[in-house]
Amino acid sequence: MTRKLQFKFISVFMIIMLLFTLLLAGVVYYQKKSQLEYDCMMYMLNINNLENRGGSEEIILQAYPPYFVLEIDNQTDTSQVVLGEYFLAEQGVTTDELISMLAGSREETGLLEEYQLRYYNGIRTDEGHRVVFMDVSYITADLHKARNEIILFAVPSLALMFVVALFLSRWFVRPAKQALDEQQRFVSFASHELKTPLSIISANMDLLDRTGGDEGPNAAFCYDNIRQECGRMQSLTEAMVWLALPGRSGQEEQLDVTKLLQEEALRFEVRAFEEGHALETDIGEGLSLHCDRVQLLTVVDVLLDNALKYCSPGGDIRLTARRCAPISRRAVQISVGNAGEEIPKSECENIFKPFYQMDLARKGAGIGLSIAREIVSALRGQIRVEYKDGMNWFIVEL
């Protein structure tokens, strides 16, 4: 999939670059052609006005392309070259033939393509008129040279653009590849986590069938196991829905954060005591937030549950809350810490990924911290991990 996406990116990029190169080449070529034709016209105008300006033919011959001025006498019906040099014999044409070609032409200027001559009908009088001819084969040569230069520039540029496109495509598809890898990991672990309770439920159902169903000696035990596994599946399913659905939002209200955290601490104190830990609290007075109650409780429960799971034997757990600094954009900082080995900095981001566990031997689905981060993001807050005073701290700012 990522290869196809990379190929599409390179194709689109190269098509855009090719169109841009063709457009740029066309503009450069058109400007070059227009400039050459404009210069040619200015040369002929200057030549036509040369005698009036008292100019020198020698100066013009040194600066201008080959040209000649043909003066036509209407009375004698003759013509002669009065200015410039151009070897008409080499072109296989005579002045009479040129006059016949221009007979009846009222255009001020034009092009005799067969002989690569541009003409300009200059001064007209009753006696006759002048026609300036200029060899414009140099324009074709210059345009051919410009075309070759454009090609020599365009081909290496497109090759360079292909290399750039190849590099950018790898950078472009990297997030998609990471997302696909995480999705595959998500599906794999979710399938594994769901398979376990399903297998337990199936085994207990088989046991009920073999031992007489509701009246059997193991009925109560089996039903209790089934209820527990159903609850586990429900919790896991709800967690996966949280992670899978974008744009989650709750019912926001003004909450007394101080009271809410004190109540949660009381709920977890019993469990902490039974597992051999002391839960210490330092909750500031008068803390409040405008957010969804269920979402905030879920974050706190996940962090406290995580602290209890991974706290070192006999270690302490701490729950603190205080107002954020006045310069901060957020109002309340909630921190949960547990004694234990420092979480490596390289893992501080990974532990928030769905189903990620640093130690695969540990219990749990590895989905709680992912849910916590998703909720904090939905509440427009941030969550981070720090290690200080021998404790791993999960700090939430809302």
Secondary structure by P-SEA (a helix, b strand, c coil): caaaaaaaaaaaaaaaaaaaaaaaaaaaaaaaaaaaaaaaaaaaaaaaacccccccaaaaaaccccbbbbbbbcccccccccbbbbccccccccaaaaaaaaccccccccccccccbbbbbcccccccbbbbbbbaaaaaaaaaaaaaaaaaaaaaaaaaaaaaaaaaaaaaaaaaaaaaaaaaaaaaaaaaaaaaaaaaaaaaaaaaaacccccccaaaaaaaaaaaaaaaaaaaaaaaaaaccccccccccccaaaaaaaaaaaaaaaaaaaabbbbbbbccccccccccaaaaaaaaaaaaaaaaacccccbbbbbbbbbccccccccbbbbbbbbccccccccccccccccccccccccccccaaaaaaaaaaaaccccccccccccccccccc
